[in-house]
């Protein structure tokens, strides 16, 4: 397991690069706050070993207006870690005397310094804090509560919204899903003829479900989000075309979408494909194949459920030529 500490204060990121170096985007990595001195105090760990990989893999886009959580609360610091983080800030006096004084009242114990930052409870809980979705969607700044203590096994204090749960982990894992390219195989390939049915298909061997698991080890909770291909939508790139089926929606069957073209099928209508009604001239039409993925999840202590379907599309150029007549 590779735990990665990112270097942006108060923001939890899940980037695939760190200081210009590429991380193992398909392995296991910890995306914890940069202020955390070690991964022992919290942060979300993503296991991407069953995710889509390769230069053409990409994220799914929800087919609704739904988005993953903008911010959330989770364990962030041990007592010693919070002390090491806050004391240099107070010493610099950059935040103002009044703020520093209020902070000291909250975290220091004048009667018994051994209890500063809850040091007497080391190993029995954590200081929780806010984390922010790496894409900073609307609402990313709504988790404004200061650090708060939670004993191990206890729920966060009443009134705390967006405390991390298995369902939220599943939603955050959604954003980490990467699915394979949707470039379809065409026959004829690359160049076709006006009014000639062009067959389209996706090979099931390259078209399997993918998943990402998100966990918070110190809480013992996790969730796995899985994307399973449902259907392929073909947009020919011009209104002067007909799709097969007419809706342009090719359902998955037998572990693949569409049917490979073979000799002897020339007189058949493709189950998935397109027929162009005019030439593309000196250019080409941009066919776009978009796959819809069913998104499900399971989590600690819950059977899980479904999240909004996701889609991922890729364009490809198709040259359409006129059929040349032979004059005798």
TIVO-261944 format. One record per residue: x, y, z of N, C-alpha, C in turn; residue number from 1. Coordinates in steps of 0.2 Angstrom, whole numbers. Last residue first. Example, Ala and Ser with C-alpha at 12.3 -4.5 7.8 and 13.67 -1.06 7.14 Angstrom:
2
- n_x|n_y|n_z|ca_x|ca_y|ca_z|c_x|c_y|c_z|num
- 64|-11|35|68|-5|36|64|0|39|2
- 66|-28|39|62|-22|39|66|-16|39|1
***
This chain:
328
- n_x|n_y|n_z|ca_x|ca_y|ca_z|c_x|c_y|c_z|num
- -97|12|-348|-94|8|-353|-96|11|-360|328
- -93|19|-332|-96|20|-338|-93|16|-344|327
- -96|15|-315|-92|14|-321|-95|14|-327|326
- -98|26|-301|-101|22|-306|-96|21|-312|325
- -92|26|-284|-91|28|-291|-94|23|-296|324
- -101|31|-271|-99|25|-275|-98|27|-282|323
- -93|44|-261|-98|42|-266|-96|36|-269|322
- -87|41|-244|-86|43|-251|-92|41|-255|321
- -83|47|-229|-88|44|-233|-87|46|-240|320
- -72|44|-215|-73|47|-222|-78|43|-226|319
- -73|48|-198|-76|43|-203|-76|47|-210|318
- -65|50|-183|-66|52|-190|-68|47|-194|317
- -72|49|-167|-67|46|-172|-69|48|-179|316
- -73|53|-149|-74|54|-156|-69|51|-161|315
- -80|46|-135|-74|47|-139|-76|48|-146|314
- -88|47|-118|-88|46|-126|-81|48|-129|313
- -96|41|-105|-90|43|-107|-89|41|-115|312
- -107|42|-91|-106|41|-98|-99|44|-99|311
- -116|35|-77|-111|39|-80|-110|38|-87|310
- -131|35|-67|-127|32|-72|-122|37|-74|309
- -130|39|-49|-132|41|-56|-128|37|-61|308
- -129|24|-39|-128|31|-40|-130|33|-47|307
- -137|11|-29|-135|14|-35|-133|21|-35|306
- -131|3|-15|-136|4|-19|-133|7|-26|305
- -127|-5|1|-126|0|-4|-132|1|-8|304
- -128|-13|12|-128|-17|5|-127|-12|0|303
- -117|-9|25|-123|-8|21|-122|-11|15|302
- -105|-11|32|-112|-11|36|-118|-9|32|301
- -96|-3|20|-96|-6|27|-103|-5|30|300
- -104|-5|4|-100|-2|9|-100|-5|16|299
- -106|-4|-14|-107|-7|-8|-102|-4|-3|298
- -114|3|-29|-109|3|-23|-111|-1|-18|297
- -114|6|-47|-117|4|-40|-112|4|-35|296
- -119|13|-62|-114|14|-56|-118|11|-50|295
- -118|9|-79|-122|8|-73|-117|9|-67|294
- -113|19|-92|-111|15|-87|-116|15|-81|293
- -114|22|-109|-117|23|-103|-115|18|-98|292
- -103|28|-121|-105|22|-118|-108|25|-111|291
- -103|35|-137|-104|37|-130|-107|31|-126|290
- -95|40|-151|-98|34|-148|-97|35|-140|289
- -96|50|-164|-95|50|-157|-99|44|-154|288
- -89|55|-180|-93|50|-176|-91|50|-169|287
- -87|67|-189|-84|65|-183|-90|61|-179|286
- -83|65|-207|-88|66|-201|-85|64|-195|285
- -71|74|-216|-73|68|-213|-79|70|-208|284
- -67|81|-232|-66|81|-225|-68|74|-222|283
- -71|82|-245|-64|82|-244|-62|81|-236|282
- -86|73|-243|-82|78|-247|-74|77|-246|281
- -94|64|-236|-91|69|-232|-86|74|-236|280
- -109|61|-245|-102|60|-244|-99|66|-239|279
- -124|54|-237|-121|59|-242|-113|58|-240|278
- -129|45|-228|-133|47|-234|-130|52|-239|277
- -122|32|-219|-122|39|-221|-125|40|-228|276
- -128|22|-207|-128|22|-214|-128|29|-216|275
- -121|12|-193|-124|18|-196|-123|18|-203|274
- -124|1|-179|-120|4|-184|-124|10|-187|273
- -129|-14|-174|-127|-8|-171|-123|-5|-177|272
- -134|-25|-181|-138|-23|-175|-135|-17|-172|271
- -135|-22|-199|-131|-22|-193|-135|-21|-187|270
- -144|-32|-210|-144|-25|-207|-140|-26|-200|269
- -135|-41|-223|-139|-41|-217|-139|-33|-214|268
- -128|-43|-234|-135|-42|-235|-139|-41|-229|267
- -115|-46|-228|-116|-40|-232|-123|-38|-233|266
- -111|-57|-221|-116|-53|-218|-118|-47|-222|265
- -101|-64|-228|-108|-67|-228|-113|-63|-225|264
- -88|-60|-216|-90|-61|-223|-97|-65|-223|263
- -93|-50|-202|-89|-56|-205|-92|-57|-212|262
- -92|-38|-189|-94|-40|-196|-90|-45|-199|261
- -98|-40|-172|-92|-40|-177|-95|-42|-184|260
- -111|-31|-165|-109|-38|-168|-103|-37|-173|259
- -115|-23|-150|-114|-23|-157|-112|-30|-159|258
- -105|-25|-136|-110|-21|-139|-109|-21|-146|257
- -104|-40|-125|-101|-35|-130|-107|-31|-132|256
- -110|-50|-117|-104|-47|-115|-100|-42|-120|255
- -122|-52|-123|-117|-57|-123|-110|-55|-121|254
- -125|-35|-125|-128|-42|-126|-122|-47|-127|253
- -130|-18|-123|-125|-24|-122|-128|-30|-122|252
- -138|-9|-136|-138|-12|-130|-132|-17|-129|251
- -137|6|-144|-135|-1|-145|-134|-4|-138|250
- -146|19|-150|-144|16|-144|-143|8|-145|249
- -151|24|-161|-144|25|-161|-141|22|-154|248
- -164|22|-165|-163|27|-159|-155|28|-158|247
- -163|13|-175|-165|20|-177|-163|25|-171|246
- -148|3|-171|-156|4|-172|-157|11|-173|245
- -142|12|-184|-145|5|-182|-143|4|-175|244
- -145|28|-191|-142|23|-186|-145|17|-186|243
- -142|38|-205|-147|34|-201|-143|29|-197|242
- -138|55|-210|-136|48|-208|-142|44|-205|241
- -137|69|-209|-138|65|-215|-135|58|-215|240
- -133|75|-198|-140|73|-198|-142|69|-205|239
- -117|70|-192|-121|73|-197|-128|71|-197|238
- -112|61|-182|-109|68|-183|-112|72|-189|237
- -119|50|-177|-115|50|-183|-111|56|-185|236
- -118|44|-162|-120|50|-165|-115|50|-171|235
- -123|30|-153|-119|32|-158|-122|39|-161|234
- -121|23|-137|-125|28|-141|-121|31|-146|233
- -122|8|-129|-118|12|-133|-122|17|-137|232
- -124|2|-112|-126|3|-119|-121|8|-122|231
- -118|-2|-100|-125|-4|-101|-126|-3|-109|230
- -104|-8|-90|-106|-5|-96|-114|-7|-97|229
- -102|-3|-73|-103|-8|-77|-107|-6|-84|228
- -92|2|-60|-96|4|-66|-96|-1|-71|227
- -93|3|-42|-92|-1|-48|-96|2|-54|226
- -86|7|-27|-90|9|-32|-88|6|-39|225
- -85|2|-10|-82|0|-17|-88|3|-22|224
- -79|8|5|-85|8|0|-82|6|-7|223
- -76|7|23|-74|8|16|-80|7|11|222
- -69|10|39|-75|10|35|-72|10|27|221
- -60|11|50|-62|5|48|-68|4|43|220
- -55|23|54|-62|22|56|-64|15|54|219
- -42|22|48|-43|23|56|-50|23|58|218
- -45|21|34|-42|15|38|-43|16|46|217
- -57|24|24|-53|28|30|-51|23|35|216
- -57|21|7|-58|19|14|-55|24|18|215
- -64|16|-9|-61|21|-5|-62|19|2|214
- -61|7|-24|-63|6|-17|-60|12|-13|213
- -67|6|-40|-63|9|-36|-65|9|-29|212
- -69|-4|-55|-71|-2|-49|-65|2|-45|211
- -77|-10|-70|-71|-7|-67|-74|-5|-60|210
- -82|-23|-82|-84|-18|-76|-77|-16|-73|209
- -75|-23|-98|-77|-26|-92|-79|-21|-87|208
- -70|-23|-112|-76|-19|-110|-79|-23|-104|207
- -62|-31|-120|-59|-25|-118|-65|-20|-114|206
- -70|-42|-123|-64|-43|-119|-61|-37|-116|205
- -81|-36|-130|-82|-38|-123|-75|-39|-119|204
- -78|-24|-142|-76|-31|-140|-77|-31|-133|203
- -91|-15|-150|-85|-15|-145|-84|-22|-142|202
- -95|-10|-167|-95|-15|-161|-90|-13|-156|201
- -104|-7|-182|-100|-5|-176|-101|-9|-170|200
- -105|-7|-200|-106|-10|-194|-101|-7|-188|199
- -113|3|-211|-107|2|-208|-108|-1|-201|198
- -121|1|-226|-122|0|-219|-115|-1|-216|197
- -120|14|-239|-117|7|-237|-118|6|-229|196
- -123|26|-242|-128|21|-242|-126|14|-240|195
- -106|30|-247|-113|33|-246|-118|27|-247|194
- -94|20|-238|-97|23|-244|-104|25|-243|193
- -79|23|-228|-85|20|-230|-88|23|-236|192
- -64|22|-219|-68|25|-225|-74|20|-227|191
- -63|16|-206|-60|22|-208|-63|26|-214|190
- -68|0|-211|-65|4|-206|-62|10|-209|189
- -85|-5|-215|-78|-4|-216|-75|1|-211|188
- -84|-7|-198|-82|-11|-204|-88|-8|-209|187
- -76|-2|-183|-80|0|-188|-79|-5|-194|186
- -75|-2|-166|-73|-5|-172|-78|-4|-177|185
- -76|14|-156|-79|7|-158|-75|5|-165|184
- -69|20|-142|-68|20|-149|-71|13|-152|183
- -70|23|-129|-76|20|-132|-75|20|-140|182
- -58|18|-117|-60|22|-122|-66|18|-126|181
- -63|13|-100|-59|12|-106|-62|16|-112|180
- -64|24|-85|-67|18|-90|-63|18|-96|179
- -61|27|-69|-59|28|-75|-61|22|-80|178
- -67|34|-54|-68|29|-59|-65|31|-66|177
- -66|45|-45|-60|42|-47|-61|36|-52|176
- -79|48|-42|-75|53|-46|-68|50|-48|175
- -83|37|-35|-86|38|-41|-82|43|-46|174
- -77|39|-23|-74|34|-27|-77|35|-34|173
- -87|48|-17|-80|51|-19|-76|46|-24|172
- -97|39|-16|-98|45|-20|-91|48|-22|171
- -92|31|-6|-94|28|-13|-94|34|-18|170
- -90|39|4|-84|36|1|-86|34|-6|169
- -104|42|7|-100|47|5|-93|45|1|168
- -107|29|12|-110|31|6|-106|37|3|167
- -99|28|24|-98|23|18|-101|26|11|166
- -95|45|28|-99|39|29|-97|34|23|165
- -90|60|36|-88|54|32|-92|48|33|164
- -101|73|39|-96|68|42|-96|62|38|163
- -110|82|34|-105|80|30|-100|76|33|162
- -112|92|49|-115|90|43|-109|87|39|161
- -114|92|66|-109|92|61|-112|89|55|160
- -125|91|75|-124|97|71|-119|97|66|159
- -116|82|88|-123|84|84|-122|90|80|158
- -100|76|84|-104|79|88|-111|81|84|157
- -98|59|77|-96|66|77|-101|70|81|156
- -99|44|87|-101|48|81|-98|55|82|155
- -85|33|93|-91|38|94|-93|42|87|154
- -74|26|90|-80|23|91|-86|27|92|153
- -63|37|98|-64|31|94|-71|28|95|152
- -70|54|100|-67|47|103|-68|42|98|151
- -66|68|92|-70|63|92|-67|56|95|150
- -64|86|92|-62|79|94|-67|74|94|149
- -62|97|78|-66|95|84|-64|88|86|148
- -57|112|70|-56|105|72|-60|103|78|147
- -72|122|65|-65|121|67|-64|114|69|146
- -83|121|50|-82|120|58|-74|119|59|145
- -86|123|37|-82|128|41|-81|127|48|144
- -89|118|23|-87|114|29|-83|119|33|143
- -91|125|12|-97|125|17|-95|122|23|142
- -84|126|0|-82|130|6|-87|130|12|141
- -89|119|-10|-83|117|-7|-81|120|-1|140
- -101|124|-16|-101|121|-9|-95|119|-6|139
- -97|119|-32|-101|124|-28|-102|120|-21|138
- -80|110|-32|-87|112|-35|-91|117|-30|137
- -66|107|-33|-69|113|-30|-76|115|-33|136
- -60|96|-36|-62|100|-42|-65|106|-39|135
- -57|89|-24|-51|92|-28|-54|96|-34|134
- -66|93|-10|-66|90|-16|-61|93|-21|133
- -58|95|6|-62|98|0|-61|94|-6|132
- -61|92|24|-57|91|17|-62|93|12|131
- -60|97|41|-63|97|34|-58|95|29|130
- -56|86|55|-56|92|51|-59|92|44|129
- -54|79|71|-57|79|65|-57|86|61|128
- -43|71|81|-45|78|79|-48|77|72|127
- -47|55|88|-43|60|83|-47|66|83|126
- -44|42|101|-48|46|96|-44|51|92|125
- -35|36|108|-42|35|110|-46|39|106|124
- -22|40|106|-24|33|104|-31|31|106|123
- -22|52|118|-19|49|112|-20|42|112|122
- -27|59|128|-32|54|125|-29|51|119|121
- -19|68|133|-20|62|137|-25|57|134|120
- -19|77|123|-13|73|123|-15|67|128|119
- -28|87|120|-30|81|121|-25|75|121|118
- -21|99|119|-23|96|112|-25|89|113|117
- -15|96|135|-15|101|129|-16|96|123|116
- -14|89|146|-20|88|142|-20|92|136|115
- -2|92|152|-2|86|149|-9|84|145|114
- -5|104|158|-3|104|151|-2|98|148|113
- -18|109|167|-14|102|166|-11|102|159|112
- -22|122|168|-22|118|174|-18|112|173|111
- -23|126|155|-18|129|159|-17|125|166|110
- -23|118|140|-26|117|147|-21|120|152|109
- -27|122|123|-22|122|129|-26|121|135|108
- -37|124|114|-33|118|113|-28|117|119|107
- -45|135|117|-48|129|115|-44|123|115|106
- -36|145|120|-41|143|125|-44|136|123|105
- -29|146|108|-26|143|113|-31|141|119|104
- -39|152|100|-37|145|98|-33|142|104|103
- -40|165|106|-46|160|106|-44|153|105|102
- -27|169|103|-29|168|110|-35|164|111|101
- -27|170|89|-22|165|92|-25|164|100|100
- -37|180|87|-38|173|85|-33|168|88|99
- -30|191|94|-36|188|96|-38|181|94|98
- -18|192|86|-18|191|93|-24|188|96|97
- -16|185|70|-18|190|74|-19|188|82|96
- -9|177|61|-16|177|61|-20|182|66|95
- 4|178|63|2|180|57|-6|180|57|94
- 12|173|73|8|179|75|5|182|68|93
- 21|163|74|22|168|69|18|174|69|92
- 15|155|84|22|158|85|23|164|80|91
- 4|150|78|3|155|83|10|159|84|90
- 10|142|69|6|147|66|5|152|72|89
- 17|132|77|21|137|73|16|143|70|88
- 5|126|83|10|130|87|14|135|83|87
- -2|118|74|-5|125|76|1|129|79|86
- 6|107|71|3|111|65|1|118|68|85
- 9|101|82|14|102|78|12|107|72|84
- -4|99|87|0|103|91|6|105|86|83
- -8|89|78|-12|95|78|-8|101|82|82
- 1|79|82|1|81|75|-3|88|75|81
- -3|75|95|4|78|93|4|81|86|80
- -16|71|93|-15|76|97|-8|79|95|79
- -18|67|75|-18|65|82|-16|71|86|78
- -30|73|63|-24|74|67|-24|70|73|77
- -41|69|56|-36|73|52|-30|73|56|76
- -57|61|51|-51|61|56|-45|64|52|75
- -68|72|42|-65|65|43|-59|66|48|74
- -80|80|32|-76|80|39|-74|72|40|73
- -81|87|16|-83|83|21|-78|83|27|72
- -87|94|0|-82|94|6|-85|89|11|71
- -95|90|-10|-90|96|-11|-85|96|-6|70
- -98|73|-16|-98|78|-11|-93|84|-12|69
- -102|73|-34|-99|70|-28|-99|75|-22|68
- -117|78|-42|-110|78|-41|-108|75|-35|67
- -131|77|-53|-128|75|-47|-121|76|-47|66
- -138|80|-64|-135|85|-62|-131|84|-55|65
- -135|65|-74|-139|69|-71|-135|75|-68|64
- -125|57|-78|-130|58|-83|-136|63|-80|63
- -108|60|-74|-115|59|-72|-120|61|-77|62
- -95|54|-83|-99|60|-82|-106|58|-80|61
- -80|45|-80|-87|46|-82|-90|52|-80|60
- -63|48|-86|-68|48|-80|-75|48|-83|59
- -54|37|-96|-56|43|-94|-62|43|-89|58
- -41|30|-106|-46|29|-101|-48|36|-98|57
- -30|31|-115|-37|33|-117|-42|32|-112|56
- -19|26|-108|-19|34|-110|-26|36|-112|55
- -23|16|-94|-21|17|-101|-22|24|-103|54
- -37|8|-85|-30|11|-86|-29|12|-93|53
- -50|7|-73|-48|7|-80|-41|10|-81|52
- -47|-2|-58|-49|3|-62|-47|3|-69|51
- -42|-10|-48|-47|-13|-53|-50|-8|-57|50
- -33|-2|-41|-31|-8|-44|-35|-11|-49|49
- -36|9|-33|-38|9|-40|-35|3|-44|48
- -41|13|-18|-38|7|-21|-40|7|-28|47
- -38|27|-8|-41|25|-14|-37|19|-17|46
- -40|33|8|-36|29|3|-40|26|-2|45
- -42|49|16|-45|43|12|-40|40|7|44
- -38|53|33|-37|54|25|-40|48|22|43
- -28|49|48|-34|49|43|-33|51|36|42
- -17|48|55|-23|51|58|-29|52|53|41
- -7|41|48|-10|38|54|-16|41|56|40
- 1|47|39|-6|45|37|-10|41|42|39
- 8|62|46|8|55|44|1|53|42|38
- 5|75|47|12|73|47|13|66|45|37
- -6|85|37|-6|79|41|2|77|41|36
- -7|95|28|-5|97|34|-4|91|39|35
- -12|89|16|-5|90|17|-2|92|23|34
- -23|75|19|-22|82|19|-14|83|20|33
- -22|61|7|-23|64|14|-21|71|14|32
- -24|49|-1|-25|56|-3|-27|59|4|31
- -15|35|-4|-18|39|1|-18|46|-1|30
- -17|22|-16|-14|28|-14|-18|31|-9|29
- -14|8|-26|-17|10|-20|-14|16|-17|28
- -15|9|-44|-14|5|-37|-17|8|-32|27
- -16|16|-54|-21|10|-54|-19|6|-48|26
- -8|27|-54|-15|28|-54|-19|22|-53|25
- 6|29|-45|3|23|-48|-5|24|-48|24
- 10|46|-50|9|41|-46|6|35|-49|23
- 23|55|-58|17|52|-59|16|46|-54|22
- 29|71|-53|30|64|-54|24|60|-54|21
- 27|84|-50|29|82|-57|30|75|-58|20
- 22|84|-37|28|87|-38|31|85|-45|19
- 12|71|-42|14|74|-36|21|77|-37|18
- -3|65|-51|4|68|-51|6|71|-44|17
- -16|62|-50|-11|57|-51|-4|59|-52|16
- -25|69|-35|-22|69|-42|-17|64|-43|15
- -34|71|-25|-33|64|-28|-30|64|-34|14
- -33|81|-10|-33|80|-17|-32|72|-19|13
- -39|90|2|-38|83|1|-39|82|-7|12
- -33|105|10|-37|102|4|-35|95|3|11
- -25|110|20|-33|110|21|-37|108|15|10
- -12|114|10|-15|114|16|-22|114|16|9
- -5|103|-1|-9|109|-1|-13|109|5|8
- 3|91|-4|6|97|-1|2|103|-1|7
- -1|74|1|-1|80|-4|0|86|-1|6
- 6|59|3|4|65|7|5|71|2|5
- 1|43|0|4|48|-3|2|55|1|4
- 5|26|3|1|32|5|5|38|3|3
- 3|11|-5|7|17|-5|3|23|-3|2
- 4|-6|0|0|0|0|4|6|0|1
***
